[in-house]
Amino acid sequence: MLRCPSKMLLHMDCPGCGLQRGIVALLKRNWAESFRIYPAALPILILFFYLLLHLLFKFKNGARILTILFMFCASIILVHYIYKVINQQL
């Protein structure tokens, strides 16, 4: 696993901390563990898969759907990061 520069230098998690472990858990078909580690791992994979399909087949509303998927993933990442920061300080 790659080490997080933010965690090494600033001693605090970045919004992406846990993504690698979450994807590895998904690859091992451990859905619950992946969601516990990084809730946005599966939506991010879906986003990239849809992006690749859109680049190949040029869907009619592909850009709009990608925007919605991106906003959904960004929202999950933001909420999860705020939750981690609040729970670290308690």
ROMIKOL-555506 format. One record per residue (C-alpha): chain; residue number from 1; x, y, z; residue in three letters. Coordinates in pm, 1 decimal, padded with zeros to 6 digits. Layout:
N
chaine=A num=NUM east=X north=Y up=Z residu=Ala
...
***
This chain:
90
chaine=A num=1 east=00000.0 north=00000.0 up=00000.0 residu=Met
chaine=A num=2 east=00111.8 north=00353.4 up=-00070.3 residu=Leu
chaine=A num=3 east=00163.4 north=00575.3 up=00231.0 residu=Arg
chaine=A num=4 east=-00032.5 north=00899.9 up=00257.4 residu=Cys
chaine=A num=5 east=00195.5 north=01207.6 up=00239.7 residu=Pro
chaine=A num=6 east=-00057.4 north=01412.0 up=00436.0 residu=Ser
chaine=A num=7 east=-00060.0 north=01160.2 up=00718.3 residu=Lys
chaine=A num=8 east=00320.7 north=01135.5 up=00719.3 residu=Met
chaine=A num=9 east=00384.4 north=01511.9 up=00715.9 residu=Leu
chaine=A num=10 east=00081.9 north=01658.9 up=00894.7 residu=Leu
chaine=A num=11 east=-00011.2 north=01358.8 up=01112.6 residu=His
chaine=A num=12 east=-00374.6 north=01376.2 up=01004.8 residu=Met
chaine=A num=13 east=-00588.0 north=01187.6 up=00754.8 residu=Asp
chaine=A num=14 east=-00663.0 north=01334.5 up=00414.3 residu=Cys
chaine=A num=15 east=-01003.4 north=01288.6 up=00244.3 residu=Pro
chaine=A num=16 east=-00858.7 north=00999.7 up=00040.8 residu=Gly
chaine=A num=17 east=-00715.4 north=00802.5 up=00331.0 residu=Cys
chaine=A num=18 east=-00862.1 north=00453.4 up=00323.6 residu=Gly
chaine=A num=19 east=-00945.4 north=00442.1 up=-00046.9 residu=Leu
chaine=A num=20 east=-00678.3 north=00180.8 up=-00125.6 residu=Gln
chaine=A num=21 east=-00785.8 north=-00044.3 up=00160.2 residu=Arg
chaine=A num=22 east=-01151.2 north=00001.5 up=00062.6 residu=Gly
chaine=A num=23 east=-01085.1 north=-00104.2 up=-00296.7 residu=Ile
chaine=A num=24 east=-00877.2 north=-00402.4 up=-00183.4 residu=Val
chaine=A num=25 east=-01166.6 north=-00509.2 up=00040.6 residu=Ala
chaine=A num=26 east=-01402.3 north=-00478.5 up=-00258.1 residu=Leu
chaine=A num=27 east=-01170.9 north=-00693.1 up=-00468.7 residu=Leu
chaine=A num=28 east=-01181.6 north=-00954.7 up=-00192.6 residu=Lys
chaine=A num=29 east=-01564.5 north=-00931.3 up=-00206.8 residu=Arg
chaine=A num=30 east=-01582.2 north=-00799.5 up=00147.2 residu=Asn
chaine=A num=31 east=-01850.2 north=-00536.1 up=00085.6 residu=Trp
chaine=A num=32 east=-01922.4 north=-00447.6 up=00448.5 residu=Ala
chaine=A num=33 east=-01556.1 north=-00403.3 up=00536.8 residu=Glu
chaine=A num=34 east=-01502.0 north=-00185.8 up=00229.7 residu=Ser
chaine=A num=35 east=-01795.1 north=00036.5 up=00325.0 residu=Phe
chaine=A num=36 east=-01668.7 north=00062.6 up=00683.0 residu=Arg
chaine=A num=37 east=-01318.8 north=00161.9 up=00571.0 residu=Ile
chaine=A num=38 east=-01413.4 north=00401.3 up=00288.9 residu=Tyr
chaine=A num=39 east=-01781.9 north=00442.6 up=00199.9 residu=Pro
chaine=A num=40 east=-01709.8 north=00607.3 up=-00135.5 residu=Ala
chaine=A num=41 east=-01496.6 north=00322.2 up=-00276.2 residu=Ala
chaine=A num=42 east=-01778.5 north=00148.1 up=-00463.9 residu=Leu
chaine=A num=43 east=-01939.5 north=00471.1 up=-00596.0 residu=Pro
chaine=A num=44 east=-01597.1 north=00586.6 up=-00720.4 residu=Ile
chaine=A num=45 east=-01545.3 north=00258.0 up=-00905.2 residu=Leu
chaine=A num=46 east=-01893.4 north=00290.7 up=-01057.4 residu=Ile
chaine=A num=47 east=-01809.7 north=00649.2 up=-01160.7 residu=Leu
chaine=A num=48 east=-01489.5 north=00542.7 up=-01337.8 residu=Phe
chaine=A num=49 east=-01658.7 north=00244.5 up=-01502.2 residu=Phe
chaine=A num=50 east=-01937.1 north=00468.8 up=-01634.6 residu=Tyr
chaine=A num=51 east=-01678.2 north=00724.5 up=-01749.4 residu=Leu
chaine=A num=52 east=-01500.5 north=00457.8 up=-01954.3 residu=Leu
chaine=A num=53 east=-01829.4 north=00341.6 up=-02105.3 residu=Leu
chaine=A num=54 east=-01924.5 north=00700.1 up=-02187.7 residu=His
chaine=A num=55 east=-01590.1 north=00761.0 up=-02357.6 residu=Leu
chaine=A num=56 east=-01640.2 north=00450.4 up=-02571.6 residu=Leu
chaine=A num=57 east=-02010.0 north=00484.2 up=-02656.4 residu=Phe
chaine=A num=58 east=-02086.8 north=00859.0 up=-02617.5 residu=Lys
chaine=A num=59 east=-02413.7 north=00829.0 up=-02424.8 residu=Phe
chaine=A num=60 east=-02669.7 north=01101.1 up=-02493.6 residu=Lys
chaine=A num=61 east=-02691.3 north=01228.9 up=-02133.5 residu=Asn
chaine=A num=62 east=-02354.4 north=01088.9 up=-02027.7 residu=Gly
chaine=A num=63 east=-02203.7 north=01420.3 up=-01917.5 residu=Ala
chaine=A num=64 east=-02504.3 north=01498.4 up=-01697.9 residu=Arg
chaine=A num=65 east=-02496.9 north=01153.0 up=-01538.2 residu=Ile
chaine=A num=66 east=-02121.5 north=01182.5 up=-01479.5 residu=Leu
chaine=A num=67 east=-02174.3 north=01518.0 up=-01309.7 residu=Thr
chaine=A num=68 east=-02438.1 north=01368.2 up=-01080.9 residu=Ile
chaine=A num=69 east=-02218.0 north=01067.9 up=-01000.8 residu=Leu
chaine=A num=70 east=-01923.1 north=01298.1 up=-00929.1 residu=Phe
chaine=A num=71 east=-02129.8 north=01516.7 up=-00695.2 residu=Met
chaine=A num=72 east=-02260.2 north=01204.4 up=-00519.0 residu=Phe
chaine=A num=73 east=-01906.2 north=01068.8 up=-00467.6 residu=Cys
chaine=A num=74 east=-01775.6 north=01406.8 up=-00354.1 residu=Ala
chaine=A num=75 east=-02061.2 north=01435.5 up=-00103.3 residu=Ser
chaine=A num=76 east=-01986.9 north=01092.8 up=00043.8 residu=Ile
chaine=A num=77 east=-01615.5 north=01175.4 up=00069.5 residu=Ile
chaine=A num=78 east=-01685.7 north=01509.4 up=00238.1 residu=Leu
chaine=A num=79 east=-01933.2 north=01368.8 up=00491.1 residu=Val
chaine=A num=80 east=-01703.7 north=01074.9 up=00570.2 residu=His
chaine=A num=81 east=-01402.6 north=01307.6 up=00614.2 residu=Tyr
chaine=A num=82 east=-01592.3 north=01539.3 up=00849.2 residu=Ile
chaine=A num=83 east=-01707.7 north=01234.4 up=01046.9 residu=Tyr
chaine=A num=84 east=-01347.2 north=01106.1 up=01076.8 residu=Lys
chaine=A num=85 east=-01212.6 north=01447.4 up=01183.5 residu=Val
chaine=A num=86 east=-01481.7 north=01490.9 up=01448.9 residu=Ile
chaine=A num=87 east=-01431.8 north=01139.0 up=01587.0 residu=Asn
chaine=A num=88 east=-01050.7 north=01179.3 up=01600.9 residu=Gln
chaine=A num=89 east=-01084.4 north=01486.0 up=01822.4 residu=Gln
chaine=A num=90 east=-01319.5 north=01319.1 up=02071.5 residu=Leu
***
